Amino acid sequence: MFLKNYTSDVPVLESIQRIEAVLLKCGVRGIMKEYGPAQKITAITFKVEEGGRPWTIRLPVNEAKATEMLWMDHVGNDAKYLSKDGNRLEGWSCRKRKTRADF
């Protein structure tokens, strides 16, 4: 899986504002953010109407799965160089220096 531009210097709140702006352009009728521990957003819920029927869509955050996907995207075809604990790439021919903790 390839996630385009998965790293960014844009602050989280600005990213959320951009997502909300796109949703509003698409005609959503309401946007709600759910917060969890440490006041982190845990889900975005929005309402939209399609064909005269209202729909409520909830997009939960799964930080662990997203981080795992980013790590596996980085590892790619170099999985044979994974350390025994799976947290870094090892081997003289491997040029990728990031570790799982970097994601």
C-alpha positions in Angstrom: 0.0 0.0 0.0 1.4 3.4 -0.9 0.2 6.5 1.0 1.1 9.6 -0.9 2.7 12.4 1.2 2.3 10.5 4.5 4.8 12.8 6.1 4.1 16.5 6.5 5.2 19.6 8.3 1.6 20.8 8.5 0.2 21.0 12.0 -2.5 18.4 12.9 -5.2 21.1 13.5 -4.5 22.6 10.0 -4.8 19.2 8.4 -8.2 18.7 10.2 -9.3 22.1 8.9 -8.4 21.1 5.4 -10.3 17.8 5.6 -13.3 19.7 7.0 -13.1 22.2 4.1 -13.2 19.4 1.5 -16.1 17.7 3.3 -18.0 21.0 3.3 -17.4 21.4 -0.5 -18.9 17.9 -0.9 -22.1 19.1 0.8 -21.9 17.5 4.2 -24.6 18.7 6.7 -22.6 18.3 9.9 -19.2 17.3 11.2 -18.4 15.9 14.6 -15.0 15.1 16.1 -14.7 12.5 18.9 -11.9 12.9 21.4 -10.2 10.3 23.6 -7.3 10.3 26.1 -4.9 13.2 25.9 -7.5 15.1 23.9 -6.5 13.2 20.7 -9.2 12.9 18.0 -10.4 9.3 17.9 -13.0 9.6 15.1 -14.6 12.1 12.6 -18.3 11.7 11.9 -20.1 13.6 9.2 -23.6 13.6 7.7 -24.3 13.8 4.0 -27.5 13.4 1.9 -27.5 11.2 -1.2 -30.6 10.8 -3.3 -32.7 12.4 -0.6 -31.6 9.9 2.0 -29.4 11.0 4.9 -26.2 9.1 5.7 -24.0 9.3 8.8 -20.4 8.2 8.2 -18.0 7.6 11.0 -14.3 7.4 10.3 -12.5 6.0 13.4 -8.8 6.5 13.9 -6.7 3.4 14.2 -3.2 4.9 14.9 -1.6 1.5 15.4 -2.8 0.0 12.1 -1.8 3.2 10.2 1.6 3.2 11.7 2.0 -0.5 10.9 1.0 0.2 7.2 3.5 3.0 7.0 6.3 0.8 8.4 5.5 -2.1 6.0 5.3 0.4 3.1 8.8 1.6 4.1 10.1 -2.0 4.4 8.7 -3.0 1.1 10.7 -5.7 -0.7 13.4 -5.5 2.0 11.4 -7.6 4.5 14.2 -10.2 4.4 16.4 -7.7 6.2 14.1 -7.2 9.1 15.6 -7.8 12.5 14.3 -10.6 14.7 12.1 -8.2 16.6 10.8 -6.7 13.4 11.7 -3.1 14.5 14.5 -2.3 12.1 16.2 -3.3 8.9 19.6 -4.9 9.2 22.3 -5.9 6.6 25.1 -4.3 4.8 23.2 -3.9 1.6 20.1 -2.2 3.2 20.1 1.6 2.7 17.0 2.2 4.7 17.9 3.5 8.1 14.5 4.3 9.7 13.2 2.1 12.4 9.6 1.3 13.4 9.9 3.9 16.2 10.4 6.6 13.5 6.9 6.0 12.3 
